[in-house]
Structures are given as C-alpha cells and as structure tokens.
Amino acid sequence: MADSRKGQRGSYAKGVAKREEILERALEVIAREGYRGASVKVLAEAVGLSQAGLLHYFDSKEELFTEIVRKRDEVDMRHYGTDAFDDATIPGLREGYVSVIRHNSDVPGLVQLYSQMSVDAADAQHPAHRFFIERGENLRAVFASVIAERSRSGEITDQIDPEVLARIFQAVADGLQLQWMLEPEVDMAAIVEQLFDLLTHTPTDRITDDRSN
C-alpha cells in the first residue's frame, strides 16, 4: 500500500512538472511565432508530444490557452511586478505597471493571445471567463487601495473615486494593446506613464505652473 501511494505521488509530481514545462515552452513559442502560428500541433511538437498527448494534461484546447495566459501573468509578476506592486505608493505602482507594459512590446504574440482570450472570455461558459473576472478584480483592488491611501494623504486628487480610477487604468492598458496591434508605433508604456503624470499633477500644480510662466 505504501509503495502504491508513493508511486501515485511520483506520477502526480511528474504530471505537474510536465504541465509546467508545456506552459513555459508555450510562452516561448507564442512570443516567437505569434498566437495564430502557435497551434496545438506546434505546441505539442515543442515539448515532444502528440496533440492528443498534449491535451491529456488539459481538459480542452480552450483550457490550454487559458492556462498559458495565467502562466504569462505569473511570469510577468515574478520578473516585473511583485516588489513594485507590494510597494503601496504611486511610484511603486507606476514602476510595476509600466514595466509589464513595456515588456509586452517585446512579446507581440502573447499580447495577441491575451487580447483574443479576453474577448472569448466574455462568454460565461468559456474556461477563461472566471480567470479574467478575477484578474480584473485583483488588479483594480491593488490600484484602488494605493489610490485611496494616497488621496487621503493629499498626494493625489480625491475628486475621482479610486475604484473608477482603477478601472480607467485597466481600460487604458487593455485598449492600448489593441491600438498597438493595429499601429505598432504606439508607445504603450509612454502613454500610461503620462496617465500617471496626470494622476499626480494636481490643480494646485497647474496654477503654480501658470503663474510661473
């Protein structure tokens, strides 16, 4: 019995490791080949599996791509956002958010995947639906918390509800990705940085600037 349980644990661990390998390789392939160039066949070949073998680790093709997007977020937060988002200041929030957006310019295939999946996820039955709902809620919660704290201290304006500002930042980032796919010359990171500048540029600052001119 003990040997049987040990064997089951070993098999489960191997399955988890293989699933992680699939997701990590998929990020590389999609970043290089683009979303449309990364079929299940291509992804399976990248990890030495058949298409059926690849989908053995996921319930469906839709779940596979949902998990790829989830993995992308996990990797981005680990490399670009964790420390900055934990820093409950506007500069810290800005650093983390802009860093991720700037990185997105280097991985167009993953931006295409995210944008397409976010549209598909509008269907409540889609495997990505709950992921995108929770992702948006978590992102806005971070923004709203920092904005509320800084508006109470007078660091930024308190004339707009923090929840509304949080949605604006999310909408701007998502909308810019669509514009960038159509017009690659759009500098997404620079535009978001200007939005942060606007957030911290109070009416008093403008009056002071006007009087000094």
N, C-alpha and C positions, 0 to 999 in steps of 0.2 A: 504493500500500500504506500509506504513512504517513497519507494522508488518511483511509483506511478505518479505521485504528486510532484516529485522533483522533476520528472520528465515533462509533466504538463506545464510547470513553471518555466522550464527551459524552452519549451516550444512557444509559449506565450511571449517570452522575452525576445526570442528570435523574430517572432511576428511583428512585435513593436519596433524592433530595430530595422527590419526590412521596410516597414511602413514609413519610418523616418527617412530612410535612405531614398525611398521613392519621392517623397515630398521635397527633399533637399535637391535631388537631381532635377526634379521637375522645375523648380525655381530657376536653375541654371539654364535649362533647355528653353523655357519660355522667355527668359530675359534675352537669350541669344536668337531664337528662331521666331519669336512673336507668338501671340496667343493662337492665331489661326494655323501657324506652322507646327504647333505642338499637339498633334493628335494623340489619342490613346496609344496608337501603334508606335509613334515616335518616342513617347514617354516610356513605354514598355521596353523598347529596344535599348534605351539609355541605361536601364537597370538590369538588362539581361533576362527579361521575362517575356512571355507571350502576352497578348492583350487579355486573354482570359486569366492568366496568372496574375497580371497587374490588378485587375478588377476583383480578384479574390480578396484583396486587402481593403476593398471599399464596396459599399452597397450598390453604387452606380457610378456612371461617368460624372453625373452632376455632383455627387458627394466627393469624388476625387478632386474636382476643381474647386469645390468649396473648401476642402482641407488644404489645398495649395494656397488659396488666398489667406486662410488662417495662419498657415506656416509663414507666409510672407510677412504678415503683421508681427508675428513672434520674432522673426529675424530682425526686422526693422527696429523694433523696440529695443532689442538686445544691443544692437550696434549704434543706434542713433538717438534713442529716446528715453531710456529708462531713467538715467540720472537726472536729465533735464526735466522730465515730467514730474519727478519726485520733488524737484525744487519748486516750491509753491510761490514763485514770483513771476512777474510778467517776462523779465529777461530769460528766466529758465524755461518757461513755457514756449517762448519765441524760439529759443535755440533748438529745442527738441522738435518742434513742429516744422520749422523751416528746414532743418537738416534732413528730415524724412522727405519733404517735398523736393528738395534739391537732388537727393538721391534718386527719386522717381524719374528724373530726366535722363538718368543713365540706364534705365530698365524699361524701355517703352512697351515691351511685350507684357510685362507684369501690370503696367498701367492699363493696357488694353483688356487684360483678363479681369482686373478689378472693376473696371467700368462696365464691361459686359455682364459680369456676375451681379453687380448691384442692380442692374435693370431686370435681369431674370429673377432676382430675389424679391421683386415686388409681388410675385405670385406667392401667396401664403403657403402653398404646398411645396415650394422649391426647397431643397435641402439647405440653401444658403439664406433663407428668409430670416430665421432666428439669429443666425450669426450677424447679419447686417443690422438688425434691430439692436441687438446687444452691443455691437461695436459702436454704433452711433450714440447710444445711451452712455456708454463708458467714456467716449471721447468728450461728449458735451458735459458730463459730470466733472471731468478734470478742468475744462475751461471755465465752467460756471463757478466752480469752487474758488479758483485763483482770482477770477474777475471780481467775484463778490467780496472777497477779502481785501483786495487792493482798492476797490471802490469805497469800502468803509473807511479805509485809511486815508482816502483822498488822493491816492496815487494816480487813479484814473477816474474818468467820468462815472457818475452814478445815475445818469439820466436815461440809460438804457438797461433794461432787465438783463442780468447776467445770463439767464437761460436763452434769451433772444440773441445776445452777442455770441454765445456758444454755437447756436445754430447758424449764424452768419458765417463764422469761421469755417464750419464744416461745409456749408454750401459753397463758399468761395473756393475752397480746396478741391472739392469734387467737380465743380463747374469748370475750374481752370484746367483740370485734366482733360475734359472733353475739348476745350478750346485748343489745348496744346497738341492733341492728336490731330486736329484739323490744321493747326498753324504751329508747326514745330518751333518757330522763332519766339513764341510766347515764353517769357521768363516767369515761370510759376512762382519760384521762390522769392524773386524780387517783388512781385505783386503782393504776395502775402506779407512780406516784410513791411510794405507800405501800409497795409491794413493795420499791422501792429503799431506803426508810427502814428496812424490816425487815432488809434485807441488811447495812446498815451499823450497825445497832443491836445491839451485841454483848451477851452475857450480863453482862459487867462493867458495861456501861452500865445494865442493868436493876437490878443490885444497888445501884449508886450512886444511881439514881433512887429505889429503895425506901427506902434509908436516909435520904434527904433529906426524905422525907415524914413 
